[in-house]
Each structure stands twice: as C-alpha cells, then as structure tokens.
Amino acid sequence: MMKPMSLFCFLWTPLFYLFWSALSPRQDGGLEGIGALLLGSILGLVLFFLGPLMEAGGFDLSRWMSGFVDMVSVPVLVPLLLYGLLCCFGISITWVNAANFTLLWLIPDLAIHTVSWSVQNQPFLLVLVPLLRTALAVGIPFLGGLMMTRNPGLILAAILGIIGLPLAGTTSYWAFFCQDPLLGYVFFGITVIPLGAAIGMSWRRISAMKPV
C-alpha cells in the first residue's frame, strides 16, 4: 500500500489536470495531448534509468542547479518549449493549451519518479516537487498570454515573471532541502502567484458564462 506522500505525488498532477480542464476546456483537438503523454512517458523512463543529469553536492550551488535541471524547472520547460515549436506545424498556440499539454506531459514523468522518490520518503520530493511543477506548468503559459496584450507594463511584468518563475521555484526547492523553511515558503508563495491568478481568471470566466 502506498504511503500518503507517495500517493499524493502519484495522483496530484492527474487530479489537478482534471480540475484545470473543467476550468479551462481545451480549445483544440486532443492529438497533441496523446503525444504529450507518450513523450512524457518515454522521457520519464529514460531519465529514470539514466539518473540525475546534474551531480549535486551538499547545500551549495550544485544542489540548486540539480534542482533546476532534474527536479523543478527543466522538466517543465522542455514540454513548454516543444509545444512552442508546434506552431511551425499549424497547431493553435494558446496559453491554456500550452498548460494542458505540459500538465499531461508531467503525469507519467511524476508517476515514474514516485517509485524512486518513495524510497527516500522526503516531503520536498513527494509533495513540493509536484506542486512546484504544477505552478510552473500553468503559471509560465499564463504569463506568456499576458504578453499578447498591448499594455507595456503587463508585457514587462510577464517577461520578468517568465524569467523569474523557474528561478523562484528552484530556490524554494533548494531552501526546503537546506532546511530553511521560511525562505522556502517565501519563494513558494512567489512561484504560485501566477497559478492562482490563472485559476481565478478561469473561474471568473466560467462564472460569467453561467445563466443568472
């Protein structure tokens, strides 16, 4: 029987995807979703057998880099960049679809890594990493959508957010690993702000569509 934290790591992303899909229905076909699940499974299996791409030391910069590459940011940036390339093949690029694609990509990857992370039984792996990846998977596309506006202030804020969000998420992971929960919570809060804004905007749009 799976322990609670392992069960959370295994179920969080698919359950959140169902919640997010209810708030933000897909605006196109589902072929790229199938591709996301397939490619996420393949890459997850490859990385599972290869092991970490970055060798981490104790609590120094190498640990932060390991968190950026192997744990938090790069696993989200890869499907986002790949989805961006799909525009070359006529795929409709919207921030909602990019978030859907990335969340689906992460489902098999996190399910596979639950096996190895469960042995360590560490909350910052089994609970924090899925939460941070979800925040980046939705938050970065949401900020990208703000760049489509004509407001220079929003565009500048979006650019800074897209650059800073992966750094903030990785720093939160690093701080919790270094047993500095205050710093970890601060950067975790920063990381989830765009996610909260995206959920709020989607919720408001659905509420506005309901008949009075």
PLY file of the C-alpha trace (Angstrom):
ply
format ascii 1.0
element vertex 212
property float x
property float y
property float z
element edge 211
property int vertex1
property int vertex2
end_header
0.00 0.00 0.00
1.35 3.43 -1.00
2.18 5.89 1.75
0.20 9.17 1.80
3.02 11.31 0.41
3.73 8.80 -2.35
0.03 8.68 -3.18
-0.04 12.47 -3.34
2.90 12.54 -5.74
1.25 9.89 -7.92
-2.24 11.45 -8.03
-1.72 15.20 -7.69
-0.97 16.05 -11.33
-3.74 13.97 -12.97
-6.29 15.24 -10.44
-5.18 18.82 -10.93
-5.35 18.33 -14.70
-8.99 17.25 -14.39
-9.69 20.32 -12.25
-7.89 22.60 -14.67
-9.65 21.06 -17.67
-13.00 21.81 -16.05
-11.98 25.46 -15.60
-10.28 25.85 -18.97
-11.69 23.44 -21.58
-9.37 22.54 -24.44
-9.67 24.79 -27.44
-8.42 22.28 -30.00
-8.15 18.56 -30.74
-6.57 16.04 -28.42
-3.85 14.59 -30.66
-1.14 16.71 -29.05
-2.40 15.57 -25.64
-1.80 11.95 -26.61
1.64 12.97 -27.85
2.35 14.71 -24.55
1.51 11.57 -22.56
3.60 9.40 -24.87
6.65 11.67 -24.97
6.43 12.35 -21.23
6.40 8.60 -20.58
9.39 7.97 -22.85
11.49 10.78 -21.40
10.47 9.85 -17.85
11.61 6.25 -18.36
14.88 7.33 -19.98
15.69 9.71 -17.12
14.63 7.14 -14.55
17.27 4.72 -15.81
19.91 7.36 -16.55
19.63 9.01 -13.15
20.19 12.72 -12.39
21.71 14.83 -15.16
23.38 17.14 -12.63
25.57 15.87 -9.83
24.54 17.56 -6.58
26.84 18.26 -3.67
25.65 19.29 -0.25
23.85 22.62 0.08
25.83 24.64 -2.47
25.18 25.92 -5.98
25.43 22.41 -7.41
22.39 21.41 -5.33
20.48 24.41 -6.69
21.49 23.51 -10.25
20.41 19.92 -9.66
17.03 21.20 -8.51
16.74 23.40 -11.59
17.72 20.72 -14.12
16.43 17.47 -12.62
13.62 18.36 -10.25
11.71 21.58 -10.80
12.28 23.81 -13.82
13.76 21.97 -16.82
11.18 19.12 -16.63
8.53 21.81 -17.19
10.44 23.98 -19.64
11.08 21.07 -22.03
7.41 20.39 -22.90
6.67 24.13 -22.97
9.44 24.74 -25.50
8.35 21.72 -27.52
4.78 22.97 -27.59
6.05 26.33 -28.79
7.71 24.57 -31.71
4.38 23.03 -32.71
3.33 26.41 -34.10
5.53 25.55 -37.08
3.09 22.71 -37.88
-0.06 24.81 -37.68
-1.04 23.97 -34.10
-3.11 26.66 -32.42
-0.89 28.16 -29.73
-2.76 29.48 -26.72
-1.60 29.70 -23.13
-4.44 27.41 -22.00
-3.46 24.69 -24.48
0.21 25.04 -23.56
-0.66 24.48 -19.88
-2.80 21.45 -20.77
-0.01 19.95 -22.86
2.58 20.46 -20.13
0.40 19.04 -17.36
-0.27 15.93 -19.42
3.46 15.57 -20.12
4.23 15.69 -16.39
1.72 12.98 -15.38
3.75 9.91 -16.48
7.07 11.51 -15.52
5.98 12.11 -11.92
4.29 8.70 -11.72
7.55 7.02 -12.76
9.67 9.03 -10.34
7.29 8.32 -7.47
8.87 4.85 -7.35
12.39 6.12 -6.62
11.32 9.10 -4.51
9.15 6.91 -2.29
12.26 5.10 -1.06
13.62 8.41 0.27
10.23 9.38 1.77
11.09 13.09 1.67
8.24 15.66 1.64
10.20 18.11 -0.53
10.34 15.43 -3.24
6.93 13.78 -2.96
4.86 16.88 -2.16
6.83 20.02 -3.00
8.13 19.00 -6.43
4.67 18.14 -7.88
3.27 21.42 -6.53
6.13 23.48 -7.94
5.95 21.79 -11.33
2.20 22.43 -11.49
2.72 26.09 -10.62
5.28 26.46 -13.42
3.26 24.43 -15.93
0.29 26.78 -15.63
2.00 29.98 -14.45
4.52 30.33 -17.29
1.93 29.93 -20.09
-0.38 32.33 -18.22
2.38 34.95 -18.16
3.04 34.23 -21.83
-0.61 35.01 -22.53
-0.20 38.42 -20.89
2.45 39.24 -23.49
-0.29 39.20 -26.13
-1.80 42.34 -24.61
-0.88 45.85 -25.70
-0.14 47.05 -22.18
3.63 47.74 -21.91
3.53 47.33 -18.13
1.89 43.91 -18.35
4.29 42.82 -21.08
7.32 43.82 -19.00
5.90 42.12 -15.91
5.19 38.98 -17.94
8.73 38.84 -19.32
10.24 39.26 -15.87
7.85 36.66 -14.50
8.68 34.08 -17.18
12.38 34.53 -16.41
11.98 34.63 -12.65
9.37 31.92 -12.07
11.68 28.93 -12.77
14.35 30.55 -10.61
11.91 31.13 -7.74
10.58 27.57 -7.92
14.07 26.10 -7.86
15.08 28.35 -4.97
12.05 27.17 -2.98
13.08 23.54 -3.53
16.69 24.34 -2.60
15.66 26.21 0.56
13.50 23.35 1.82
16.31 20.90 1.08
18.66 23.12 3.09
16.12 23.09 5.95
15.33 26.79 5.64
11.51 26.61 5.58
10.96 30.38 5.90
12.91 31.09 2.71
11.26 28.07 1.09
7.74 29.30 1.84
8.55 32.81 0.61
9.74 31.59 -2.79
6.96 29.00 -2.93
4.45 31.83 -2.49
6.09 33.79 -5.30
6.01 30.73 -7.56
2.29 30.04 -7.13
1.07 33.64 -7.63
0.59 33.29 -11.44
-1.09 29.90 -10.91
-3.56 31.50 -8.51
-4.19 34.33 -10.97
-4.80 31.83 -13.80
-7.27 29.82 -11.72
-9.05 32.99 -10.60
-9.36 34.30 -14.15
-10.64 30.98 -15.48
-13.11 30.67 -12.63
-14.42 34.18 -13.26
-14.83 33.46 -16.97
-16.85 30.31 -16.26
-18.98 32.11 -13.67
-19.73 34.86 -16.19
-20.95 32.24 -18.69
-23.46 30.68 -16.27
-27.08 31.77 -16.70
-28.39 34.04 -14.00
0 1
1 2
2 3
3 4
4 5
5 6
6 7
7 8
8 9
9 10
10 11
11 12
12 13
13 14
14 15
15 16
16 17
17 18
18 19
19 20
20 21
21 22
22 23
23 24
24 25
25 26
26 27
27 28
28 29
29 30
30 31
31 32
32 33
33 34
34 35
35 36
36 37
37 38
38 39
39 40
40 41
41 42
42 43
43 44
44 45
45 46
46 47
47 48
48 49
49 50
50 51
51 52
52 53
53 54
54 55
55 56
56 57
57 58
58 59
59 60
60 61
61 62
62 63
63 64
64 65
65 66
66 67
67 68
68 69
69 70
70 71
71 72
72 73
73 74
74 75
75 76
76 77
77 78
78 79
79 80
80 81
81 82
82 83
83 84
84 85
85 86
86 87
87 88
88 89
89 90
90 91
91 92
92 93
93 94
94 95
95 96
96 97
97 98
98 99
99 100
100 101
101 102
102 103
103 104
104 105
105 106
106 107
107 108
108 109
109 110
110 111
111 112
112 113
113 114
114 115
115 116
116 117
117 118
118 119
119 120
120 121
121 122
122 123
123 124
124 125
125 126
126 127
127 128
128 129
129 130
130 131
131 132
132 133
133 134
134 135
135 136
136 137
137 138
138 139
139 140
140 141
141 142
142 143
143 144
144 145
145 146
146 147
147 148
148 149
149 150
150 151
151 152
152 153
153 154
154 155
155 156
156 157
157 158
158 159
159 160
160 161
161 162
162 163
163 164
164 165
165 166
166 167
167 168
168 169
169 170
170 171
171 172
172 173
173 174
174 175
175 176
176 177
177 178
178 179
179 180
180 181
181 182
182 183
183 184
184 185
185 186
186 187
187 188
188 189
189 190
190 191
191 192
192 193
193 194
194 195
195 196
196 197
197 198
198 199
199 200
200 201
201 202
202 203
203 204
204 205
205 206
206 207
207 208
208 209
209 210
210 211
